[in-house]
Amino acid sequence: MDETTLQKLRRWASHGTLRQFYAELDARLADEGYEIELEGDVLTVYSTEKEGGFLGIGGRKTKNICLRVIRNNDTVDIPEETAEPEFVEMLSERLQAH
């Protein structure tokens, strides 16, 4: 994964509050199989998939972390182990179009 892409996301997230970044992500990822959670100073984006079941009955939903953004006072951290490269590239392109 390109470090400059992560740096762009850090910069984008640091322009406002995490709640504002949450709203930006929610607008760009609506109806695409992603779930976004904001708990305190930690924003997490999950990819969701339904597994198993028959005709939608008895299946279960799995969640995998695509991105985690942690805000500490004036700094924003995105741990590389929680940043899925394909998702980060896609999100960076979508935020650039804004």
N, C-alpha and C positions, 0 to 999 in steps of 0.2 A: 504494500500500500504506500502511496506517495505521501510523504510527510507534509508537503505543502497543502494537500487536500485536507488533512486533519487540521492544519493551522488555519485554513480558511473557515472550517466549521467552528473552531474555537473562537475565532474573531467574530463570526456571525452570532454565536451564542452570547458573546460578551457585550454586544451592543445594547442590550436591554436586560430585562429580568428573564429568568428561566420560564416564567409564565408566558411572556411574550414569545419566546422561542418555541414553547409548546404550541401556542396558537399558530405560529408559522408552519410548524411541522404538521399539525393537524390539518391545516388547509391544503397542504401539498400531498399528504399521504392518505387522505380520506378515501375510503372504499378500495383500498389496494392490499388489504390483508396485513396491515400493521396496526399494532396497539401501542399507544403512548401513555406512559404513567409519569406523573410528577409527584414526588414525595419529598417535601422540604427542599433541599438544595441538590437533589438528584433527579435527573430526567432520564428515563429509560425507554427505548423503542424496541419493541418485540415484533418479530415476524410470527404470524399465527397460521396454523394449518389444522385442518380437521382430519383425524385419522380414524379408521375403522368404522364400524357400524354398518347398518344395512338401510338404505333409503333414508339416511339421516338419523336413524334411531340407534342409540347405543354408542355413538361415536364420541371421541373426546378431542378436545382442542389442545394442541401443544404450542408452547411459546418459546422462542429462541431469541436471545438478546442480539440485536443488530447494532445498537449504539447506546452508550451510557455517557451522559454529560454531568459532571460534578462541578458545582460552583462553590468556591471558597473565597468569601469576601469579594475581592476585585478580580480574581483569577478564575479561569475556566479550564478544567482538565477533562480530557477524553482518553481514558486508558486504552492503549492499543489492543489489549486482549479482549476488550468489549466492543471493538469497532470492526464490523464485518466489511471487508474491502469493497465488495460489489455494492453494498448498500450505501457506503460512504461516498463512493463515486457518483451513484445515481442521485443522492440527496444534494451533493455539491452542485451538480448540473441544474437541478431544479431550483435551488436557492439562487444560483447565478442568474437565472432567467427572470428573477424578481426585479 
